[in-house]
Amino acid sequence: MTLDWVAWSKPPLLLLLLAPMGWLIFTALSGALSADPIKELTHQTGLWALRILLLTLAVTPLRLLTGRGWLIRYRRLLGLTAFFYVCIHLAIYIFLDLGLYWSDLLADIAKRPYITVGFSAFLLLVPLALTSTRGMMRRLGRRWVKLHRLIYLIAPLAVLHFLWQVKADTREPLIYAAILFVLLVIRLPVLKRKLSRQRSRLAA
């Protein structure tokens, strides 16, 4: 029997992806966060959501560059973990920052552009998370592929949410914007064909 090492590697990968969350919980309980712990928790969970979302988008370019088709098997795990961090990010904002005042949430969505785009990205992520199972892939067929192309809208909204939230130093969100740009450009058909031809020549 051949060992499916991709399947065996997923639990440790999940633990690695959740390690930042564990560290945040530990530092929060030990009182080692910044002077504004709610703001720190909100920022860090949002930051890790964006990082893992970009890592999810990096799977296809890495597969194109390396020809390793098995990389695609990590995409669902990465995507759902990014959604988990997004949910925690939003929950901290609603429960701890706003104190469950839904009127304040609606006012923020209407008046603050960075919250508008951030909440929009969350709403678009929900159907992707709900249809991430193999059963839903079979039921939806080609519609599943079309639906999950929403990620190409969600990721720019997430970067924009971060950029608009920063008031002074925009270097970090601009770095993520540059990474996203590269990850999206690699998907252009012309570049995909060039990468495929180059990989074939290297293999030969």
PyMOL CGO cylinders between C-alpha atoms (Angstrom):
from pymol import cmd
from pymol.cgo import CYLINDER

trace = [
    CYLINDER, 0.00, 0.00, 0.00, 1.38, 3.39, -1.06, 0.3, 1, 1, 1, 1, 1, 1,
    CYLINDER, 1.38, 3.39, -1.06, 1.53, 5.97, 1.70, 0.3, 1, 1, 1, 1, 1, 1,
    CYLINDER, 1.53, 5.97, 1.70, -0.55, 9.05, 0.93, 0.3, 1, 1, 1, 1, 1, 1,
    CYLINDER, -0.55, 9.05, 0.93, 1.92, 11.50, 2.42, 0.3, 1, 1, 1, 1, 1, 1,
    CYLINDER, 1.92, 11.50, 2.42, -0.14, 14.53, 1.32, 0.3, 1, 1, 1, 1, 1, 1,
    CYLINDER, -0.14, 14.53, 1.32, -3.04, 13.35, 3.49, 0.3, 1, 1, 1, 1, 1, 1,
    CYLINDER, -3.04, 13.35, 3.49, -0.64, 12.62, 6.37, 0.3, 1, 1, 1, 1, 1, 1,
    CYLINDER, -0.64, 12.62, 6.37, 0.90, 16.08, 6.07, 0.3, 1, 1, 1, 1, 1, 1,
    CYLINDER, 0.90, 16.08, 6.07, -2.41, 17.93, 6.38, 0.3, 1, 1, 1, 1, 1, 1,
    CYLINDER, -2.41, 17.93, 6.38, -2.88, 17.62, 10.19, 0.3, 1, 1, 1, 1, 1, 1,
    CYLINDER, -2.88, 17.62, 10.19, 0.59, 19.03, 10.99, 0.3, 1, 1, 1, 1, 1, 1,
    CYLINDER, 0.59, 19.03, 10.99, 0.04, 21.74, 8.39, 0.3, 1, 1, 1, 1, 1, 1,
    CYLINDER, 0.04, 21.74, 8.39, -3.27, 22.65, 10.06, 0.3, 1, 1, 1, 1, 1, 1,
    CYLINDER, -3.27, 22.65, 10.06, -1.56, 22.82, 13.45, 0.3, 1, 1, 1, 1, 1, 1,
    CYLINDER, -1.56, 22.82, 13.45, 1.08, 25.10, 11.95, 0.3, 1, 1, 1, 1, 1, 1,
    CYLINDER, 1.08, 25.10, 11.95, -1.58, 27.36, 10.45, 0.3, 1, 1, 1, 1, 1, 1,
    CYLINDER, -1.58, 27.36, 10.45, -3.44, 27.53, 13.77, 0.3, 1, 1, 1, 1, 1, 1,
    CYLINDER, -3.44, 27.53, 13.77, -0.28, 28.22, 15.79, 0.3, 1, 1, 1, 1, 1, 1,
    CYLINDER, -0.28, 28.22, 15.79, -0.66, 32.03, 15.46, 0.3, 1, 1, 1, 1, 1, 1,
    CYLINDER, -0.66, 32.03, 15.46, -4.17, 31.74, 16.90, 0.3, 1, 1, 1, 1, 1, 1,
    CYLINDER, -4.17, 31.74, 16.90, -2.85, 29.70, 19.80, 0.3, 1, 1, 1, 1, 1, 1,
    CYLINDER, -2.85, 29.70, 19.80, -0.12, 32.25, 20.44, 0.3, 1, 1, 1, 1, 1, 1,
    CYLINDER, -0.12, 32.25, 20.44, -2.65, 35.09, 20.41, 0.3, 1, 1, 1, 1, 1, 1,
    CYLINDER, -2.65, 35.09, 20.41, -4.83, 33.27, 22.95, 0.3, 1, 1, 1, 1, 1, 1,
    CYLINDER, -4.83, 33.27, 22.95, -1.81, 32.61, 25.15, 0.3, 1, 1, 1, 1, 1, 1,
    CYLINDER, -1.81, 32.61, 25.15, -0.59, 36.21, 25.03, 0.3, 1, 1, 1, 1, 1, 1,
    CYLINDER, -0.59, 36.21, 25.03, -4.12, 37.51, 25.66, 0.3, 1, 1, 1, 1, 1, 1,
    CYLINDER, -4.12, 37.51, 25.66, -4.61, 35.29, 28.71, 0.3, 1, 1, 1, 1, 1, 1,
    CYLINDER, -4.61, 35.29, 28.71, -1.19, 36.21, 30.06, 0.3, 1, 1, 1, 1, 1, 1,
    CYLINDER, -1.19, 36.21, 30.06, -1.84, 39.92, 29.59, 0.3, 1, 1, 1, 1, 1, 1,
    CYLINDER, -1.84, 39.92, 29.59, 1.11, 40.34, 27.26, 0.3, 1, 1, 1, 1, 1, 1,
    CYLINDER, 1.11, 40.34, 27.26, -0.77, 42.06, 24.43, 0.3, 1, 1, 1, 1, 1, 1,
    CYLINDER, -0.77, 42.06, 24.43, -0.44, 45.76, 23.65, 0.3, 1, 1, 1, 1, 1, 1,
    CYLINDER, -0.44, 45.76, 23.65, -2.16, 48.56, 25.56, 0.3, 1, 1, 1, 1, 1, 1,
    CYLINDER, -2.16, 48.56, 25.56, -5.20, 48.06, 23.31, 0.3, 1, 1, 1, 1, 1, 1,
    CYLINDER, -5.20, 48.06, 23.31, -5.66, 44.25, 23.31, 0.3, 1, 1, 1, 1, 1, 1,
    CYLINDER, -5.66, 44.25, 23.31, -8.91, 44.24, 21.32, 0.3, 1, 1, 1, 1, 1, 1,
    CYLINDER, -8.91, 44.24, 21.32, -7.32, 46.28, 18.54, 0.3, 1, 1, 1, 1, 1, 1,
    CYLINDER, -7.32, 46.28, 18.54, -4.28, 43.99, 18.58, 0.3, 1, 1, 1, 1, 1, 1,
    CYLINDER, -4.28, 43.99, 18.58, -6.40, 40.84, 18.38, 0.3, 1, 1, 1, 1, 1, 1,
    CYLINDER, -6.40, 40.84, 18.38, -8.49, 42.29, 15.56, 0.3, 1, 1, 1, 1, 1, 1,
    CYLINDER, -8.49, 42.29, 15.56, -5.41, 43.33, 13.62, 0.3, 1, 1, 1, 1, 1, 1,
    CYLINDER, -5.41, 43.33, 13.62, -3.50, 40.07, 14.05, 0.3, 1, 1, 1, 1, 1, 1,
    CYLINDER, -3.50, 40.07, 14.05, -6.42, 37.78, 13.16, 0.3, 1, 1, 1, 1, 1, 1,
    CYLINDER, -6.42, 37.78, 13.16, -7.15, 39.89, 10.08, 0.3, 1, 1, 1, 1, 1, 1,
    CYLINDER, -7.15, 39.89, 10.08, -3.49, 39.86, 9.10, 0.3, 1, 1, 1, 1, 1, 1,
    CYLINDER, -3.49, 39.86, 9.10, -3.26, 36.08, 9.34, 0.3, 1, 1, 1, 1, 1, 1,
    CYLINDER, -3.26, 36.08, 9.34, -6.51, 35.70, 7.42, 0.3, 1, 1, 1, 1, 1, 1,
    CYLINDER, -6.51, 35.70, 7.42, -4.99, 37.74, 4.59, 0.3, 1, 1, 1, 1, 1, 1,
    CYLINDER, -4.99, 37.74, 4.59, -1.69, 35.84, 4.68, 0.3, 1, 1, 1, 1, 1, 1,
    CYLINDER, -1.69, 35.84, 4.68, -3.36, 32.44, 4.48, 0.3, 1, 1, 1, 1, 1, 1,
    CYLINDER, -3.36, 32.44, 4.48, -5.75, 33.69, 1.80, 0.3, 1, 1, 1, 1, 1, 1,
    CYLINDER, -5.75, 33.69, 1.80, -2.75, 34.73, -0.32, 0.3, 1, 1, 1, 1, 1, 1,
    CYLINDER, -2.75, 34.73, -0.32, -1.12, 31.38, 0.41, 0.3, 1, 1, 1, 1, 1, 1,
    CYLINDER, -1.12, 31.38, 0.41, -4.29, 29.71, -0.90, 0.3, 1, 1, 1, 1, 1, 1,
    CYLINDER, -4.29, 29.71, -0.90, -4.01, 31.74, -4.09, 0.3, 1, 1, 1, 1, 1, 1,
    CYLINDER, -4.01, 31.74, -4.09, -0.35, 30.76, -4.37, 0.3, 1, 1, 1, 1, 1, 1,
    CYLINDER, -0.35, 30.76, -4.37, -1.18, 27.06, -4.78, 0.3, 1, 1, 1, 1, 1, 1,
    CYLINDER, -1.18, 27.06, -4.78, -2.06, 27.29, -8.47, 0.3, 1, 1, 1, 1, 1, 1,
    CYLINDER, -2.06, 27.29, -8.47, 0.99, 29.39, -9.46, 0.3, 1, 1, 1, 1, 1, 1,
    CYLINDER, 0.99, 29.39, -9.46, 3.26, 26.99, -7.56, 0.3, 1, 1, 1, 1, 1, 1,
    CYLINDER, 3.26, 26.99, -7.56, 1.64, 24.09, -9.38, 0.3, 1, 1, 1, 1, 1, 1,
    CYLINDER, 1.64, 24.09, -9.38, 2.20, 25.84, -12.72, 0.3, 1, 1, 1, 1, 1, 1,
    CYLINDER, 2.20, 25.84, -12.72, 5.82, 26.63, -11.90, 0.3, 1, 1, 1, 1, 1, 1,
    CYLINDER, 5.82, 26.63, -11.90, 6.74, 23.22, -10.53, 0.3, 1, 1, 1, 1, 1, 1,
    CYLINDER, 6.74, 23.22, -10.53, 4.36, 20.87, -12.31, 0.3, 1, 1, 1, 1, 1, 1,
    CYLINDER, 4.36, 20.87, -12.31, 3.45, 19.31, -8.94, 0.3, 1, 1, 1, 1, 1, 1,
    CYLINDER, 3.45, 19.31, -8.94, -0.25, 18.56, -9.35, 0.3, 1, 1, 1, 1, 1, 1,
    CYLINDER, -0.25, 18.56, -9.35, -0.59, 17.27, -5.78, 0.3, 1, 1, 1, 1, 1, 1,
    CYLINDER, -0.59, 17.27, -5.78, -0.19, 20.81, -4.45, 0.3, 1, 1, 1, 1, 1, 1,
    CYLINDER, -0.19, 20.81, -4.45, -3.82, 21.45, -5.35, 0.3, 1, 1, 1, 1, 1, 1,
    CYLINDER, -3.82, 21.45, -5.35, -4.87, 19.07, -2.57, 0.3, 1, 1, 1, 1, 1, 1,
    CYLINDER, -4.87, 19.07, -2.57, -3.79, 21.64, 0.03, 0.3, 1, 1, 1, 1, 1, 1,
    CYLINDER, -3.79, 21.64, 0.03, -5.99, 24.41, -1.34, 0.3, 1, 1, 1, 1, 1, 1,
    CYLINDER, -5.99, 24.41, -1.34, -9.19, 23.49, 0.50, 0.3, 1, 1, 1, 1, 1, 1,
    CYLINDER, -9.19, 23.49, 0.50, -7.41, 23.25, 3.85, 0.3, 1, 1, 1, 1, 1, 1,
    CYLINDER, -7.41, 23.25, 3.85, -5.76, 26.63, 3.31, 0.3, 1, 1, 1, 1, 1, 1,
    CYLINDER, -5.76, 26.63, 3.31, -8.98, 28.26, 2.17, 0.3, 1, 1, 1, 1, 1, 1,
    CYLINDER, -8.98, 28.26, 2.17, -11.02, 27.00, 5.11, 0.3, 1, 1, 1, 1, 1, 1,
    CYLINDER, -11.02, 27.00, 5.11, -8.31, 28.04, 7.56, 0.3, 1, 1, 1, 1, 1, 1,
    CYLINDER, -8.31, 28.04, 7.56, -8.31, 31.54, 6.04, 0.3, 1, 1, 1, 1, 1, 1,
    CYLINDER, -8.31, 31.54, 6.04, -12.10, 31.61, 6.46, 0.3, 1, 1, 1, 1, 1, 1,
    CYLINDER, -12.10, 31.61, 6.46, -11.70, 30.55, 10.09, 0.3, 1, 1, 1, 1, 1, 1,
    CYLINDER, -11.70, 30.55, 10.09, -9.38, 33.50, 10.77, 0.3, 1, 1, 1, 1, 1, 1,
    CYLINDER, -9.38, 33.50, 10.77, -11.80, 35.83, 8.98, 0.3, 1, 1, 1, 1, 1, 1,
    CYLINDER, -11.80, 35.83, 8.98, -14.65, 34.61, 11.20, 0.3, 1, 1, 1, 1, 1, 1,
    CYLINDER, -14.65, 34.61, 11.20, -12.55, 35.14, 14.35, 0.3, 1, 1, 1, 1, 1, 1,
    CYLINDER, -12.55, 35.14, 14.35, -11.51, 38.58, 13.06, 0.3, 1, 1, 1, 1, 1, 1,
    CYLINDER, -11.51, 38.58, 13.06, -15.15, 39.56, 12.53, 0.3, 1, 1, 1, 1, 1, 1,
    CYLINDER, -15.15, 39.56, 12.53, -16.31, 38.02, 15.82, 0.3, 1, 1, 1, 1, 1, 1,
    CYLINDER, -16.31, 38.02, 15.82, -13.74, 40.01, 17.80, 0.3, 1, 1, 1, 1, 1, 1,
    CYLINDER, -13.74, 40.01, 17.80, -14.88, 43.18, 16.09, 0.3, 1, 1, 1, 1, 1, 1,
    CYLINDER, -14.88, 43.18, 16.09, -18.61, 42.51, 16.66, 0.3, 1, 1, 1, 1, 1, 1,
    CYLINDER, -18.61, 42.51, 16.66, -18.51, 40.98, 20.16, 0.3, 1, 1, 1, 1, 1, 1,
    CYLINDER, -18.51, 40.98, 20.16, -15.56, 42.70, 21.83, 0.3, 1, 1, 1, 1, 1, 1,
    CYLINDER, -15.56, 42.70, 21.83, -15.23, 46.00, 19.99, 0.3, 1, 1, 1, 1, 1, 1,
    CYLINDER, -15.23, 46.00, 19.99, -18.88, 46.83, 19.30, 0.3, 1, 1, 1, 1, 1, 1,
    CYLINDER, -18.88, 46.83, 19.30, -20.36, 44.85, 22.20, 0.3, 1, 1, 1, 1, 1, 1,
    CYLINDER, -20.36, 44.85, 22.20, -23.02, 43.32, 19.92, 0.3, 1, 1, 1, 1, 1, 1,
    CYLINDER, -23.02, 43.32, 19.92, -24.55, 46.69, 19.08, 0.3, 1, 1, 1, 1, 1, 1,
    CYLINDER, -24.55, 46.69, 19.08, -25.85, 45.78, 15.64, 0.3, 1, 1, 1, 1, 1, 1,
    CYLINDER, -25.85, 45.78, 15.64, -26.88, 49.36, 14.91, 0.3, 1, 1, 1, 1, 1, 1,
    CYLINDER, -26.88, 49.36, 14.91, -23.23, 50.39, 15.29, 0.3, 1, 1, 1, 1, 1, 1,
    CYLINDER, -23.23, 50.39, 15.29, -22.18, 47.59, 12.93, 0.3, 1, 1, 1, 1, 1, 1,
    CYLINDER, -22.18, 47.59, 12.93, -24.64, 48.72, 10.26, 0.3, 1, 1, 1, 1, 1, 1,
    CYLINDER, -24.64, 48.72, 10.26, -23.51, 52.33, 10.73, 0.3, 1, 1, 1, 1, 1, 1,
    CYLINDER, -23.51, 52.33, 10.73, -19.85, 51.32, 10.35, 0.3, 1, 1, 1, 1, 1, 1,
    CYLINDER, -19.85, 51.32, 10.35, -20.60, 49.31, 7.21, 0.3, 1, 1, 1, 1, 1, 1,
    CYLINDER, -20.60, 49.31, 7.21, -22.41, 52.30, 5.72, 0.3, 1, 1, 1, 1, 1, 1,
    CYLINDER, -22.41, 52.30, 5.72, -19.97, 55.03, 6.75, 0.3, 1, 1, 1, 1, 1, 1,
    CYLINDER, -19.97, 55.03, 6.75, -16.51, 53.46, 6.87, 0.3, 1, 1, 1, 1, 1, 1,
    CYLINDER, -16.51, 53.46, 6.87, -15.25, 52.30, 3.44, 0.3, 1, 1, 1, 1, 1, 1,
    CYLINDER, -15.25, 52.30, 3.44, -12.66, 49.87, 4.85, 0.3, 1, 1, 1, 1, 1, 1,
    CYLINDER, -12.66, 49.87, 4.85, -15.37, 48.10, 6.86, 0.3, 1, 1, 1, 1, 1, 1,
    CYLINDER, -15.37, 48.10, 6.86, -17.68, 48.11, 3.82, 0.3, 1, 1, 1, 1, 1, 1,
    CYLINDER, -17.68, 48.11, 3.82, -15.15, 46.29, 1.65, 0.3, 1, 1, 1, 1, 1, 1,
    CYLINDER, -15.15, 46.29, 1.65, -14.06, 44.01, 4.50, 0.3, 1, 1, 1, 1, 1, 1,
    CYLINDER, -14.06, 44.01, 4.50, -17.62, 42.92, 5.27, 0.3, 1, 1, 1, 1, 1, 1,
    CYLINDER, -17.62, 42.92, 5.27, -18.29, 42.46, 1.55, 0.3, 1, 1, 1, 1, 1, 1,
    CYLINDER, -18.29, 42.46, 1.55, -15.27, 40.14, 1.32, 0.3, 1, 1, 1, 1, 1, 1,
    CYLINDER, -15.27, 40.14, 1.32, -16.63, 38.12, 4.26, 0.3, 1, 1, 1, 1, 1, 1,
    CYLINDER, -16.63, 38.12, 4.26, -20.07, 37.75, 2.67, 0.3, 1, 1, 1, 1, 1, 1,
    CYLINDER, -20.07, 37.75, 2.67, -18.49, 36.57, -0.57, 0.3, 1, 1, 1, 1, 1, 1,
    CYLINDER, -18.49, 36.57, -0.57, -16.35, 34.05, 1.32, 0.3, 1, 1, 1, 1, 1, 1,
    CYLINDER, -16.35, 34.05, 1.32, -19.33, 32.40, 3.00, 0.3, 1, 1, 1, 1, 1, 1,
    CYLINDER, -19.33, 32.40, 3.00, -20.68, 30.56, -0.10, 0.3, 1, 1, 1, 1, 1, 1,
    CYLINDER, -20.68, 30.56, -0.10, -17.14, 29.44, -0.96, 0.3, 1, 1, 1, 1, 1, 1,
    CYLINDER, -17.14, 29.44, -0.96, -16.70, 27.90, 2.48, 0.3, 1, 1, 1, 1, 1, 1,
    CYLINDER, -16.70, 27.90, 2.48, -20.14, 26.27, 2.39, 0.3, 1, 1, 1, 1, 1, 1,
    CYLINDER, -20.14, 26.27, 2.39, -19.47, 24.69, -1.02, 0.3, 1, 1, 1, 1, 1, 1,
    CYLINDER, -19.47, 24.69, -1.02, -15.92, 23.53, -0.34, 0.3, 1, 1, 1, 1, 1, 1,
    CYLINDER, -15.92, 23.53, -0.34, -16.82, 19.85, 0.08, 0.3, 1, 1, 1, 1, 1, 1,
    CYLINDER, -16.82, 19.85, 0.08, -16.44, 17.24, -2.65, 0.3, 1, 1, 1, 1, 1, 1,
    CYLINDER, -16.44, 17.24, -2.65, -20.18, 16.59, -2.50, 0.3, 1, 1, 1, 1, 1, 1,
    CYLINDER, -20.18, 16.59, -2.50, -20.92, 20.22, -3.36, 0.3, 1, 1, 1, 1, 1, 1,
    CYLINDER, -20.92, 20.22, -3.36, -18.34, 20.10, -6.14, 0.3, 1, 1, 1, 1, 1, 1,
    CYLINDER, -18.34, 20.10, -6.14, -20.19, 17.17, -7.69, 0.3, 1, 1, 1, 1, 1, 1,
    CYLINDER, -20.19, 17.17, -7.69, -23.62, 18.77, -7.25, 0.3, 1, 1, 1, 1, 1, 1,
    CYLINDER, -23.62, 18.77, -7.25, -22.66, 22.14, -8.70, 0.3, 1, 1, 1, 1, 1, 1,
    CYLINDER, -22.66, 22.14, -8.70, -20.40, 20.87, -11.48, 0.3, 1, 1, 1, 1, 1, 1,
    CYLINDER, -20.40, 20.87, -11.48, -19.19, 23.72, -13.67, 0.3, 1, 1, 1, 1, 1, 1,
    CYLINDER, -19.19, 23.72, -13.67, -21.09, 26.22, -11.53, 0.3, 1, 1, 1, 1, 1, 1,
    CYLINDER, -21.09, 26.22, -11.53, -18.74, 25.34, -8.67, 0.3, 1, 1, 1, 1, 1, 1,
    CYLINDER, -18.74, 25.34, -8.67, -15.76, 26.59, -10.67, 0.3, 1, 1, 1, 1, 1, 1,
    CYLINDER, -15.76, 26.59, -10.67, -17.58, 29.81, -11.58, 0.3, 1, 1, 1, 1, 1, 1,
    CYLINDER, -17.58, 29.81, -11.58, -18.63, 30.36, -7.98, 0.3, 1, 1, 1, 1, 1, 1,
    CYLINDER, -18.63, 30.36, -7.98, -15.13, 29.86, -6.60, 0.3, 1, 1, 1, 1, 1, 1,
    CYLINDER, -15.13, 29.86, -6.60, -13.74, 32.41, -9.02, 0.3, 1, 1, 1, 1, 1, 1,
    CYLINDER, -13.74, 32.41, -9.02, -15.13, 34.91, -6.52, 0.3, 1, 1, 1, 1, 1, 1,
    CYLINDER, -15.13, 34.91, -6.52, -11.78, 34.49, -4.77, 0.3, 1, 1, 1, 1, 1, 1,
    CYLINDER, -11.78, 34.49, -4.77, -10.32, 36.80, -7.45, 0.3, 1, 1, 1, 1, 1, 1,
    CYLINDER, -10.32, 36.80, -7.45, -12.64, 39.52, -6.15, 0.3, 1, 1, 1, 1, 1, 1,
    CYLINDER, -12.64, 39.52, -6.15, -12.39, 38.63, -2.47, 0.3, 1, 1, 1, 1, 1, 1,
    CYLINDER, -12.39, 38.63, -2.47, -8.59, 38.85, -2.29, 0.3, 1, 1, 1, 1, 1, 1,
    CYLINDER, -8.59, 38.85, -2.29, -8.39, 42.41, -3.71, 0.3, 1, 1, 1, 1, 1, 1,
    CYLINDER, -8.39, 42.41, -3.71, -11.19, 43.47, -1.36, 0.3, 1, 1, 1, 1, 1, 1,
    CYLINDER, -11.19, 43.47, -1.36, -9.24, 42.01, 1.59, 0.3, 1, 1, 1, 1, 1, 1,
    CYLINDER, -9.24, 42.01, 1.59, -6.07, 43.88, 0.59, 0.3, 1, 1, 1, 1, 1, 1,
    CYLINDER, -6.07, 43.88, 0.59, -8.09, 47.07, 0.09, 0.3, 1, 1, 1, 1, 1, 1,
    CYLINDER, -8.09, 47.07, 0.09, -9.66, 46.60, 3.53, 0.3, 1, 1, 1, 1, 1, 1,
    CYLINDER, -9.66, 46.60, 3.53, -6.18, 46.47, 5.04, 0.3, 1, 1, 1, 1, 1, 1,
    CYLINDER, -6.18, 46.47, 5.04, -4.87, 49.40, 2.99, 0.3, 1, 1, 1, 1, 1, 1,
    CYLINDER, -4.87, 49.40, 2.99, -7.77, 51.71, 3.82, 0.3, 1, 1, 1, 1, 1, 1,
    CYLINDER, -7.77, 51.71, 3.82, -7.58, 50.79, 7.49, 0.3, 1, 1, 1, 1, 1, 1,
    CYLINDER, -7.58, 50.79, 7.49, -3.95, 51.90, 7.79, 0.3, 1, 1, 1, 1, 1, 1,
    CYLINDER, -3.95, 51.90, 7.79, -3.73, 55.60, 8.52, 0.3, 1, 1, 1, 1, 1, 1,
    CYLINDER, -3.73, 55.60, 8.52, 0.01, 56.32, 8.21, 0.3, 1, 1, 1, 1, 1, 1,
    CYLINDER, 0.01, 56.32, 8.21, 2.49, 53.66, 7.13, 0.3, 1, 1, 1, 1, 1, 1,
    CYLINDER, 2.49, 53.66, 7.13, 1.05, 51.85, 4.10, 0.3, 1, 1, 1, 1, 1, 1,
    CYLINDER, 1.05, 51.85, 4.10, 4.17, 49.83, 3.27, 0.3, 1, 1, 1, 1, 1, 1,
    CYLINDER, 4.17, 49.83, 3.27, 2.88, 46.54, 4.68, 0.3, 1, 1, 1, 1, 1, 1,
    CYLINDER, 2.88, 46.54, 4.68, -0.50, 46.50, 2.87, 0.3, 1, 1, 1, 1, 1, 1,
    CYLINDER, -0.50, 46.50, 2.87, 1.24, 47.58, -0.33, 0.3, 1, 1, 1, 1, 1, 1,
    CYLINDER, 1.24, 47.58, -0.33, 3.57, 44.58, -0.02, 0.3, 1, 1, 1, 1, 1, 1,
    CYLINDER, 3.57, 44.58, -0.02, 0.54, 42.30, 0.17, 0.3, 1, 1, 1, 1, 1, 1,
    CYLINDER, 0.54, 42.30, 0.17, -0.99, 44.14, -2.77, 0.3, 1, 1, 1, 1, 1, 1,
    CYLINDER, -0.99, 44.14, -2.77, 2.17, 43.49, -4.81, 0.3, 1, 1, 1, 1, 1, 1,
    CYLINDER, 2.17, 43.49, -4.81, 2.12, 39.78, -3.87, 0.3, 1, 1, 1, 1, 1, 1,
    CYLINDER, 2.12, 39.78, -3.87, -1.54, 39.55, -4.89, 0.3, 1, 1, 1, 1, 1, 1,
    CYLINDER, -1.54, 39.55, -4.89, -0.78, 41.27, -8.19, 0.3, 1, 1, 1, 1, 1, 1,
    CYLINDER, -0.78, 41.27, -8.19, 1.92, 38.71, -9.02, 0.3, 1, 1, 1, 1, 1, 1,
    CYLINDER, 1.92, 38.71, -9.02, -0.33, 35.80, -8.03, 0.3, 1, 1, 1, 1, 1, 1,
    CYLINDER, -0.33, 35.80, -8.03, -3.12, 37.05, -10.30, 0.3, 1, 1, 1, 1, 1, 1,
    CYLINDER, -3.12, 37.05, -10.30, -0.89, 37.95, -13.26, 0.3, 1, 1, 1, 1, 1, 1,
    CYLINDER, -0.89, 37.95, -13.26, 0.63, 34.45, -13.32, 0.3, 1, 1, 1, 1, 1, 1,
    CYLINDER, 0.63, 34.45, -13.32, -2.87, 33.14, -14.01, 0.3, 1, 1, 1, 1, 1, 1,
    CYLINDER, -2.87, 33.14, -14.01, -3.16, 35.02, -17.31, 0.3, 1, 1, 1, 1, 1, 1,
    CYLINDER, -3.16, 35.02, -17.31, -3.52, 32.50, -20.18, 0.3, 1, 1, 1, 1, 1, 1,
    CYLINDER, -3.52, 32.50, -20.18, -0.48, 33.83, -22.04, 0.3, 1, 1, 1, 1, 1, 1,
    CYLINDER, -0.48, 33.83, -22.04, 1.80, 33.37, -19.03, 0.3, 1, 1, 1, 1, 1, 1,
    CYLINDER, 1.80, 33.37, -19.03, 0.28, 29.98, -18.20, 0.3, 1, 1, 1, 1, 1, 1,
    CYLINDER, 0.28, 29.98, -18.20, 1.13, 28.74, -21.69, 0.3, 1, 1, 1, 1, 1, 1,
    CYLINDER, 1.13, 28.74, -21.69, 4.67, 30.10, -21.46, 0.3, 1, 1, 1, 1, 1, 1,
    CYLINDER, 4.67, 30.10, -21.46, 5.20, 28.45, -18.09, 0.3, 1, 1, 1, 1, 1, 1,
    CYLINDER, 5.20, 28.45, -18.09, 3.85, 25.18, -19.43, 0.3, 1, 1, 1, 1, 1, 1,
    CYLINDER, 3.85, 25.18, -19.43, 6.19, 25.26, -22.43, 0.3, 1, 1, 1, 1, 1, 1,
    CYLINDER, 6.19, 25.26, -22.43, 9.18, 26.19, -20.30, 0.3, 1, 1, 1, 1, 1, 1,
    CYLINDER, 9.18, 26.19, -20.30, 8.43, 23.39, -17.84, 0.3, 1, 1, 1, 1, 1, 1,
    CYLINDER, 8.43, 23.39, -17.84, 8.17, 20.92, -20.72, 0.3, 1, 1, 1, 1, 1, 1,
    CYLINDER, 8.17, 20.92, -20.72, 11.57, 22.01, -22.05, 0.3, 1, 1, 1, 1, 1, 1,
    CYLINDER, 11.57, 22.01, -22.05, 13.16, 21.67, -18.62, 0.3, 1, 1, 1, 1, 1, 1,
    CYLINDER, 13.16, 21.67, -18.62, 11.65, 18.21, -18.22, 0.3, 1, 1, 1, 1, 1, 1,
    CYLINDER, 11.65, 18.21, -18.22, 13.00, 17.17, -21.61, 0.3, 1, 1, 1, 1, 1, 1,
]
cmd.load_cgo(trace, "trace")
